Amino acid sequence: MNNMLAERIKEFLNRLVTDHGSIDLEWLRDVQPDKAKDFLLSIRGLGLKSVECVRLLTLHHMAFPVDTNVGRICVRLGWVPLQPLPESLQLHLLEMYPMLEHIQKYLWPRLCKLDQRTLYELHYQMITFGKVFCTKSKPNCNSCPMRAECKHFASAFASARLALPAPEEKCLVTLEDPNVVEFSHQTYINSGSVGQLEWSANYPKHAVSGNHQPIIEEPLSPECETENIEAHEGAIEDFFCEESDEIPTINLNIEEFTQNLKDYMQANNVEIEYADMSKALVAITPDAASIPTPKLKNVNRLRTEHQVYELPDSHPLLEGFEQREPDDPCPYLLSIWTPGETAQSIDAPKTFCDSGETGRLCGSSICFSCNNIREMQAQKVRGTLLIPCRTAMRGSFPLNGTYFQVNEVFADHCSSQNPIDVPRSWIWDLPRRTVYFGTSVPTIFRGLTTEEIQRCFWRGFVCVRGFDRTVRAPRPLYARLHFPVSKVVRGKKPGAARAEE
């Protein structure tokens, strides 16, 4: 792929010099939009989506790029109609969607009357929506605010409703025979032995009643977990709290969802196998309007939560840093290190001495107790600066809020490795915010509820990479900010695995 792209780039640059005398595309700003589009499409290697991105984000033309996120959302929500699906194939089981160019040609006549700013916002908001909720695999449907109008969710919900009941709804026999003895997870004490035996409802009745009638058993369906997984790692300041009243809520339109589900089942000839199906559609509640999802493994390592300080633009810590972009929605932030914490540490610092009894500080650089006392005496703390993504990239393409989150920040690479000393008096009155650190945006938001995702967008931030200000290039996060589960060696503690490296 790299050889192919390099060949196409060289070919295009040679063409520019031959036709225009220099490597310059600024003249496209003065050309009519249709002619600019035709010229960009004539470049070998550029497709319709890439051309529309250049026109919308750089040339500020009336355009709407349809990437894989936008196309997937439009099909799942039903904005783009599909031909009748093959028999027994449901919408939520589709792996392939129509070509993006076909979706773009279908949408554009319906969007062309919108102004450029609205098209731009719709574009990057749909990309964000596709990364947070409507991911390609295992979308977070139960937390999605659009599920009431979503054909994909209606398909998955109908499929789940028509599946076998959960194990707890099954029973072995109908307990109408008076000879049947019931045991409900009670302890039966055997007088002839010393130990205790555990009995449950699915223990063979002939073993205790003497009635040797055959047992009627029904097959169990696969176990499913329907609980929303909540995982939070230790925060820097445990006393931090926020006012929940400031966060707006999104309510699920139950009536719209019920009608949408009925329409989907009728359009796809879904047979209703249970008598209570029609009643369930009418009497459905928000708590019941969810799809059973498997329990997430290692969910506590998907994201690492830190409490940070919000820095004003005039703060002395920002001296030498680039001025924040005027339209950047994110401020500079400061993440405080725990005393004794190192750049590659993933566990909380521990106390390695008896300074509490002797009154003398030890010489260990990773002792939590002694380092905390030293920082208190010096009235200083250590910190890492977090840079707003648009400011870091100077607001240039493709950073115009499109391929990064609107609330995304980068961890300064230098202060992530060597923290800066911050006087405590500089941060006493600063507001505090929450930052979720992780390997990617989809994994950070996986398993979170709608309210938790709302809180992150309204009062918090996300960070998935570091940023080297010297070479202006991305860098991986240090372990103290987030240590991904993929790097944990099975059967060994993370600290031991890293020590071997």
Secondary structure as UniProt FT lines:
FT   HELIX           2..20
FT   HELIX           26..30
FT   HELIX           33..41
FT   TURN            44..45
FT   HELIX           48..53
FT   HELIX           54..58
FT   HELIX           68..77
FT   TURN            87..88
FT   HELIX           91..93
FT   HELIX           100..111
FT   TURN            112..113
FT   HELIX           116..132
FT   HELIX           141..143
FT   TURN            145..146
FT   HELIX           147..149
FT   HELIX           151..161
FT   HELIX           167..169
FT   TURN            175..176
FT   TURN            178..179
FT   STRAND          187..189
FT   TURN            191..192
FT   STRAND          196..198
FT   TURN            201..202
FT   HELIX           206..209
FT   TURN            238..239
FT   HELIX           244..246
FT   HELIX           254..267
FT   TURN            268..269
FT   TURN            275..276
FT   HELIX           277..282
FT   TURN            286..288
FT   TURN            297..298
FT   HELIX           299..301
FT   STRAND          304..311
FT   TURN            313..314
FT   HELIX           316..318
FT   TURN            319..320
FT   TURN            326..327
FT   STRAND          332..336
FT   TURN            339..340
FT   TURN            343..344
FT   HELIX           355..358
FT   TURN            365..366
FT   HELIX           368..378
FT   STRAND          380..388
FT   HELIX           389..392
FT   TURN            393..395
FT   TURN            397..402
FT   TURN            406..407
FT   STRAND          408..412
FT   HELIX           413..417
FT   STRAND          420..423
FT   HELIX           424..426
FT   TURN            427..429
FT   STRAND          432..437
FT   HELIX           441..445
FT   TURN            446..447
FT   HELIX           450..459
FT   STRAND          460..463
FT   STRAND          466..468
FT   TURN            469..472
FT   STRAND          473..475
FT   TURN            479..481
FT   HELIX           485..487
FT   TURN            490..491
FT   HELIX           494..500
//
